[in-house]
């Protein structure tokens, strides 16, 4: 089984086969999940001090905070899978 890696900024990559959800951290329920994740110690912050624009939930329970938009991540996922990027 191949593991596709996607670049998520600042020299960091994530395993695409582990991603469950790619979300914007703006809503109250997502912010609550992030706060609870910080208490449990499952947050991986790879924003390099920048504003969090995307949260990625993995099948291992980790929550990855990223400084690029969910749309940009979705485009990279589509490119990695050889599909056309999503558009509105």
N, C-alpha and C positions, 0 to 999 in steps of 0.2 A: 504494500500500500504506500503510495507516494504521499508525501506531506508537502502541500503547497504553502509557501510562505509569502506574506504580503508585507510590503514596507509601510510602516505606520508613522514614520517621521523620526528624525534625529538618530538615524542609524539603527532603529529598532524594527523588528519583524515579529509577526504573530503567525501561528499555525492555523491555516484556514479551516482545517478539518475539526478544530476544537471550538470554533465560534458558534454560539447559539443565537445571539442577537447583537445587532449594531444599532444603538439608540442615541438620541440627543438627550443630554442631561438636563434639559430645561423643565421638565414636568416634575411636580411634587412627588409622585410615586417613585420616579427614578432617583431623585435627590435623596429620598428616604432610604432606598436600597443602597445607595453609595455611602450614606452616613452609617448604616448598619454594617456594611462591608468594612468600613474603616475600623469599627469597634471589634469586628471579628478577625481583622488582619488579613483579609483576602483581596485588598486593593493593590493593584500594580499601577503606579502613577508614572507614565512615561511622557508627561507633558513638558518636561524640562523647564518648569517654572511658568509656563504659559497658561492661558485660560483653557479649561477643559471644554472641548466642543463635541466630544463623542465618548460614549462609554460602550465597551464591548464586554458582553457576558459570555463566559466559556462554560463548557460542559464539566469542567473541574470545579466550578464554583467561584473562580477568580473573576474579578471585575477589573478591566483594563481601562484606564483613563487616558485619552489621547487628545492632542491639541489640533487635530484636523477634523473637518466636518464628516458626518456620516455619509454624505453624498460622495465625497472624495474617496472614502473607504469602499463604498459600494462600487464605484467606478473601477477601483483597483481590483476588487474581487471579480468583477465581470471580465476584466482584462486577463486576470490570472486563469480564469476558466475558459477563456476563448470566446466569450459571448459579447454581444454589443452592450455597452454601458447603458444603464437605465436613464431615461429622460422623462421629464414631466410633460 
